[in-house]
Amino acid sequence: MLHEPTTLASVARLIGETLSCRYGIDPKGIFDDLSIDPALFSEPGTRLSFARMGKLWNAAVEATGDQYFGLEVGSRARPTDFYVLGHAWLASATLYGAFSRLCRYRHVISTAPGVDQLVPHADGYDFTENFVESKLLPPRVARDGGYAALLGMCDAVTAEPVRPLRVALTVPEANRSERYDALFRCPIEYGSDREHWIYSREAMQTPLTGSVPEVATAIDRIAEKYIASLEEGEVSTSVRSLLVKLLPSGKTDQETVAGRLYRSTSTLQRQLSAEGTSYRDVLESTRRELAEQYLKDGGLSKAEIAFMVGFSDQSNFARAFKRWTGMSPGEYQEVA
């Protein structure tokens, strides 16, 4: 998991659109205050820190004066707003399959610690969401957004609207509202320790007309790789790990690396900059560290080492190594 939990930047876009279209509030000032660059919104799969997203949700509630602002945001969401998870959802054969993918790929939306489960129940299936750490519990407005978005995602793939048989929400009893009644259209229990949505077996197992098994399988692979890239740690660490694999092939241009990490080049640049480094710096330091280690080990010739760290010939490698260390590879090997 990331050192700091993150959330899809597309959620911030939805918040901005809702402020503008529903409340007539220009979100630019709020984005500027929180150092959120709207350019991120056009790049699929980009992310913002969980903490910053929480501040954005709260700032939006303050600006609108609407404690149920999240319901408005969620009502605007579409499956494709949730990157690869949304596409996997659309390609699922049943709601059961769609909810199962939501449980598997929840970190596409947010990497905050939590567990989503879909388990058999006497009345059908129980979809539960449990946030592991209370200090990383999303604000209520964000959870409201999730409620409305998830129901909208169901409506996007079913012939007729499907609602749970009943739900138990973490919303406090004091926040009971007709707006929740209108959204869920089923009995609601408030003040639960976790979210519970009970669906009938029939609703969960009815075939969906948009199912494309081959597409679903392909998207599953993409989703798994995307989540793996999020769990590797800092972006610079992910870049370094990938470079070690790619250097012998010579395919170490920034566009290739960004694509393999499911980011645009500009996003990768911004993320590395936020960590106080650049792509060139990571590439150079990775090459140098590998070269020094290979020379110390002594198991490879200098020509082989040049190839292993991504140089087309030994002379280019020698010049680069001299620039890095002030010594030739041979001189370094003598003193190492």
KOLTOR-896144 format. One record per residue (C-alpha): x, y, z. Coordinates in steps of 0.5 Angstrom, whole numbers, always signed. Layout:
BEGIN
+-------+-------+-------+
:     X :     Y :     Z :
+-------+-------+-------+
:     X :     Y :     Z :
...
+-------+-------+-------+
//
This chain:
BEGIN
+-------+-------+-------+
:     X :     Y :     Z :
+-------+-------+-------+
:    +0 :    +0 :    +0 :
:    +2 :    +7 :    -1 :
:    +6 :   +11 :    +5 :
:    +0 :   +16 :    +4 :
:    -7 :   +13 :    +2 :
:    -9 :   +16 :    -5 :
:   -16 :   +17 :    -8 :
:   -18 :   +18 :   -16 :
:   -17 :   +25 :   -18 :
:   -23 :   +24 :   -22 :
:   -27 :   +25 :   -16 :
:   -25 :   +32 :   -15 :
:   -27 :   +33 :   -22 :
:   -34 :   +31 :   -20 :
:   -34 :   +35 :   -14 :
:   -32 :   +41 :   -18 :
:   -37 :   +40 :   -23 :
:   -42 :   +39 :   -18 :
:   -40 :   +46 :   -15 :
:   -41 :   +49 :   -21 :
:   -47 :   +46 :   -24 :
:   -51 :   +45 :   -18 :
:   -49 :   +51 :   -14 :
:   -47 :   +56 :   -18 :
:   -40 :   +56 :   -15 :
:   -33 :   +57 :   -18 :
:   -29 :   +51 :   -15 :
:   -22 :   +55 :   -18 :
:   -21 :   +58 :   -11 :
:   -22 :   +52 :    -7 :
:   -18 :   +48 :   -12 :
:   -12 :   +54 :   -11 :
:   -13 :   +54 :    -4 :
:   -12 :   +46 :    -3 :
:    -6 :   +46 :    -9 :
:   -10 :   +42 :   -13 :
:    -9 :   +42 :   -21 :
:   -15 :   +41 :   -25 :
:   -10 :   +39 :   -31 :
:   -10 :   +32 :   -27 :
:   -17 :   +31 :   -28 :
:   -16 :   +30 :   -36 :
:   -11 :   +24 :   -34 :
:   -14 :   +17 :   -33 :
:   -12 :   +14 :   -27 :
:    -9 :   +20 :   -23 :
:    -9 :   +21 :   -16 :
:   -10 :   +26 :   -10 :
:    -8 :   +24 :    -3 :
:   -13 :   +22 :    +2 :
:   -12 :   +28 :    +6 :
:   -13 :   +33 :    +1 :
:   -19 :   +30 :    -2 :
:   -22 :   +30 :    +5 :
:   -21 :   +37 :    +6 :
:   -24 :   +38 :    -1 :
:   -30 :   +35 :    +1 :
:   -31 :   +39 :    +7 :
:   -29 :   +45 :    +4 :
:   -35 :   +44 :    -1 :
:   -40 :   +43 :    +4 :
:   -38 :   +49 :    +8 :
:   -38 :   +53 :    +1 :
:   -45 :   +50 :    -1 :
:   -48 :   +50 :    +6 :
:   -51 :   +43 :    +4 :
:   -49 :   +37 :    +9 :
:   -52 :   +33 :    +4 :
:   -47 :   +35 :    -2 :
:   -44 :   +28 :    -3 :
:   -51 :   +26 :    -5 :
:   -51 :   +31 :   -11 :
:   -44 :   +29 :   -13 :
:   -45 :   +22 :   -13 :
:   -51 :   +23 :   -17 :
:   -47 :   +26 :   -23 :
:   -42 :   +20 :   -22 :
:   -42 :   +15 :   -28 :
:   -38 :    +8 :   -28 :
:   -33 :   +11 :   -33 :
:   -31 :   +16 :   -28 :
:   -28 :   +11 :   -24 :
:   -22 :    +9 :   -29 :
:   -21 :    +1 :   -30 :
:   -26 :    -1 :   -24 :
:   -32 :    +3 :   -28 :
:   -30 :    -1 :   -34 :
:   -29 :    -8 :   -31 :
:   -36 :    -6 :   -28 :
:   -39 :    -5 :   -34 :
:   -37 :   -11 :   -37 :
:   -39 :   -16 :   -32 :
:   -44 :   -21 :   -33 :
:   -48 :   -20 :   -27 :
:   -49 :   -15 :   -21 :
:   -46 :   -21 :   -17 :
:   -40 :   -20 :   -21 :
:   -40 :   -13 :   -21 :
:   -40 :   -12 :   -14 :
:   -35 :   -18 :   -13 :
:   -30 :   -14 :   -18 :
:   -31 :    -8 :   -13 :
:   -29 :   -12 :    -7 :
:   -23 :   -14 :   -11 :
:   -21 :    -7 :   -14 :
:   -23 :    -2 :    -8 :
:   -16 :    +1 :    -8 :
:   -17 :    +3 :   -15 :
:   -22 :    +9 :   -12 :
:   -18 :    +9 :    -5 :
:   -12 :    +6 :    -2 :
:   -15 :    +8 :    +5 :
:   -15 :    +1 :    +9 :
:   -21 :    -2 :    +9 :
:   -25 :    -9 :    +7 :
:   -31 :    -9 :    +2 :
:   -34 :   -16 :    +2 :
:   -40 :   -20 :    -1 :
:   -42 :   -26 :    +3 :
:   -48 :   -30 :    +2 :
:   -54 :   -28 :    +7 :
:   -61 :   -31 :    +9 :
:   -64 :   -26 :    +4 :
:   -59 :   -26 :    -2 :
:   -52 :   -23 :    -1 :
:   -50 :   -18 :    +4 :
:   -45 :   -13 :    +1 :
:   -41 :   -10 :    +7 :
:   -36 :    -4 :    +7 :
:   -31 :    -4 :   +14 :
:   -26 :    +2 :   +15 :
:   -20 :    -1 :   +18 :
:   -17 :    +5 :   +21 :
:   -22 :   +10 :   +25 :
:   -17 :   +16 :   +23 :
:   -17 :   +14 :   +16 :
:   -25 :   +14 :   +16 :
:   -28 :   +18 :   +10 :
:   -32 :   +24 :   +12 :
:   -39 :   +23 :   +12 :
:   -40 :   +27 :    +6 :
:   -35 :   +23 :    +2 :
:   -39 :   +16 :    +4 :
:   -46 :   +20 :    +2 :
:   -42 :   +21 :    -5 :
:   -41 :   +13 :    -5 :
:   -48 :   +11 :    -4 :
:   -51 :   +15 :    -9 :
:   -45 :   +13 :   -14 :
:   -46 :    +6 :   -13 :
:   -53 :    +6 :   -14 :
:   -52 :   +10 :   -20 :
:   -47 :    +5 :   -23 :
:   -52 :    -1 :   -21 :
:   -57 :    +3 :   -25 :
:   -52 :    +4 :   -31 :
:   -52 :    -4 :   -32 :
:   -59 :    -6 :   -30 :
:   -65 :    -6 :   -35 :
:   -69 :    -3 :   -29 :
:   -67 :    +0 :   -22 :
:   -65 :    -5 :   -17 :
:   -65 :    -3 :   -10 :
:   -63 :    -7 :    -4 :
:   -68 :   -10 :    +1 :
:   -65 :    -6 :    +6 :
:   -59 :    -3 :    +9 :
:   -55 :    -1 :   +15 :
:   -51 :    +5 :   +15 :
:   -46 :    +9 :   +19 :
:   -49 :   +15 :   +18 :
:   -51 :   +17 :   +25 :
:   -59 :   +17 :   +27 :
:   -58 :   +25 :   +28 :
:   -57 :   +25 :   +21 :
:   -63 :   +21 :   +19 :
:   -66 :   +24 :   +13 :
:   -72 :   +24 :    +7 :
:   -66 :   +25 :    +2 :
:   -63 :   +18 :    +4 :
:   -70 :   +15 :    +4 :
:   -71 :   +18 :    -3 :
:   -64 :   +15 :    -5 :
:   -65 :    +8 :    -2 :
:   -72 :    +7 :    -3 :
:   -72 :    +1 :    +2 :
:   -71 :    +0 :   +10 :
:   -65 :    +4 :   +13 :
:   -62 :    +3 :   +20 :
:   -57 :    +8 :   +22 :
:   -51 :    +8 :   +27 :
:   -48 :    +2 :   +24 :
:   -41 :    +0 :   +26 :
:   -40 :    -1 :   +18 :
:   -44 :    -1 :   +12 :
:   -49 :    -7 :   +10 :
:   -53 :    -7 :    +4 :
:   -57 :   -13 :    +3 :
:   -59 :   -15 :    -4 :
:   -64 :   -21 :    -6 :
:   -61 :   -27 :   -10 :
:   -65 :   -26 :   -16 :
:   -62 :   -18 :   -17 :
:   -55 :   -21 :   -16 :
:   -56 :   -26 :   -21 :
:   -60 :   -24 :   -26 :
:   -55 :   -23 :   -33 :
:   -53 :   -16 :   -35 :
:   -54 :   -15 :   -43 :
:   -48 :   -11 :   -43 :
:   -43 :   -17 :   -41 :
:   -37 :   -18 :   -45 :
:   -33 :   -24 :   -42 :
:   -27 :   -23 :   -46 :
:   -27 :   -15 :   -45 :
:   -28 :   -17 :   -37 :
:   -22 :   -22 :   -37 :
:   -17 :   -16 :   -40 :
:   -20 :   -11 :   -36 :
:   -19 :   -15 :   -30 :
:   -11 :   -16 :   -32 :
:   -11 :    -8 :   -33 :
:   -14 :    -7 :   -26 :
:    -9 :   -12 :   -22 :
:    -3 :    -9 :   -25 :
:    -6 :    -2 :   -24 :
:    -7 :    -4 :   -16 :
:    +0 :    -7 :   -16 :
:    +3 :    -1 :   -18 :
:    +0 :    +3 :   -13 :
:    +2 :    -2 :    -8 :
:    +9 :    -1 :    -9 :
:   +11 :    +5 :    -5 :
:   +13 :   +12 :    -7 :
:   +13 :   +13 :   -15 :
:   +20 :   +14 :   -15 :
:   +21 :    +7 :   -12 :
:   +16 :    +4 :   -17 :
:   +20 :    +8 :   -23 :
:   +27 :    +5 :   -20 :
:   +24 :    -2 :   -20 :
:   +22 :    -2 :   -27 :
:   +28 :    +1 :   -30 :
:   +32 :    -5 :   -27 :
:   +28 :    -9 :   -31 :
:   +28 :    -5 :   -37 :
:   +35 :    -2 :   -37 :
:   +38 :    -8 :   -41 :
:   +33 :    -7 :   -47 :
:   +35 :    +0 :   -48 :
:   +27 :    +2 :   -47 :
:   +28 :    +7 :   -42 :
:   +25 :   +13 :   -45 :
:   +20 :   +17 :   -40 :
:   +14 :   +15 :   -44 :
:   +15 :    +8 :   -44 :
:   +16 :    +8 :   -36 :
:   +10 :   +12 :   -35 :
:    +6 :    +8 :   -39 :
:    +8 :    +2 :   -36 :
:    +6 :    +5 :   -29 :
:    -1 :    +7 :   -32 :
:    +1 :   +14 :   -32 :
:    +2 :   +20 :   -37 :
:    +8 :   +23 :   -38 :
:    +6 :   +30 :   -35 :
:    +3 :   +26 :   -29 :
:    +9 :   +22 :   -27 :
:   +13 :   +29 :   -28 :
:    +9 :   +32 :   -23 :
:    +9 :   +26 :   -18 :
:   +17 :   +25 :   -18 :
:   +17 :   +33 :   -17 :
:   +13 :   +32 :   -11 :
:   +18 :   +27 :    -8 :
:   +24 :   +32 :   -10 :
:   +26 :   +29 :   -16 :
:   +26 :   +28 :   -23 :
:   +26 :   +22 :   -28 :
:   +33 :   +24 :   -31 :
:   +35 :   +24 :   -23 :
:   +32 :   +17 :   -22 :
:   +35 :   +14 :   -29 :
:   +42 :   +17 :   -27 :
:   +42 :   +14 :   -20 :
:   +39 :    +7 :   -22 :
:   +44 :    +7 :   -27 :
:   +50 :    +9 :   -23 :
:   +48 :    +4 :   -17 :
:   +47 :    -2 :   -21 :
:   +54 :    +0 :   -25 :
:   +58 :    +1 :   -18 :
:   +55 :    -6 :   -16 :
:   +56 :   -10 :   -22 :
:   +63 :    -7 :   -22 :
:   +64 :    -9 :   -14 :
:   +61 :   -16 :   -16 :
:   +66 :   -17 :   -21 :
:   +62 :   -23 :   -25 :
:   +61 :   -19 :   -31 :
:   +66 :   -16 :   -36 :
:   +65 :    -8 :   -37 :
:   +62 :    -9 :   -44 :
:   +57 :   -13 :   -40 :
:   +56 :    -8 :   -35 :
:   +55 :    -3 :   -40 :
:   +49 :    -7 :   -43 :
:   +46 :    -9 :   -37 :
:   +45 :    -1 :   -35 :
:   +43 :    +1 :   -42 :
:   +48 :    +3 :   -46 :
:   +49 :    +2 :   -53 :
:   +57 :    +1 :   -52 :
:   +62 :    +1 :   -47 :
:   +65 :    +8 :   -49 :
:   +59 :   +11 :   -47 :
:   +58 :    +8 :   -41 :
:   +65 :    +9 :   -39 :
:   +64 :   +17 :   -40 :
:   +58 :   +17 :   -36 :
:   +61 :   +13 :   -30 :
:   +67 :   +18 :   -30 :
:   +62 :   +24 :   -30 :
:   +58 :   +20 :   -24 :
:   +64 :   +18 :   -20 :
:   +70 :   +22 :   -23 :
:   +74 :   +15 :   -24 :
:   +74 :   +10 :   -30 :
:   +70 :    +4 :   -29 :
:   +77 :    +0 :   -28 :
:   +79 :    +5 :   -23 :
:   +73 :    +4 :   -19 :
:   +74 :    -3 :   -19 :
:   +81 :    -3 :   -17 :
:   +79 :    +1 :   -11 :
:   +72 :    -2 :    -9 :
+-------+-------+-------+
//
